[in-house]
């Protein structure tokens, strides 16, 4: 199910690339930031609504009582930890890579825009 959300985020980013106006670089930055923001919001919602009492006590583990629960919002992470070293992540595994890639691409697009503008201004 989580791949559907990732597909929607990618499609929204691609729609921003095809906006009219001839400003493809700026649209690429907007698309990357929108994709990153949606990825972050999805991960933050999973952290916010993580219920350790319900999600960490799974019957598939031999010992249902968990040792500690870790949650943070940057990067989004919610995890149950057991004494024997096992960990169960409650945030989708694609959230942090999608967040990193989209904001990295946005930074690369901004650098490319700055270089292009610098070359246009100094070529005159």
Secondary structure as GFF3:
##gff-version 3
##sequence-region A 1 124
A	DSSP	alpha_helix	2	17	.	.	.	ID=ss1
A	DSSP	alpha_helix	24	48	.	.	.	ID=ss2
A	DSSP	alpha_helix	52	55	.	.	.	ID=ss3
A	DSSP	beta_strand	68	73	.	.	.	ID=ss4
A	DSSP	beta_strand	76	81	.	.	.	ID=ss5
A	DSSP	beta_strand	87	89	.	.	.	ID=ss6
A	DSSP	alpha_helix	94	122	.	.	.	ID=ss7
###
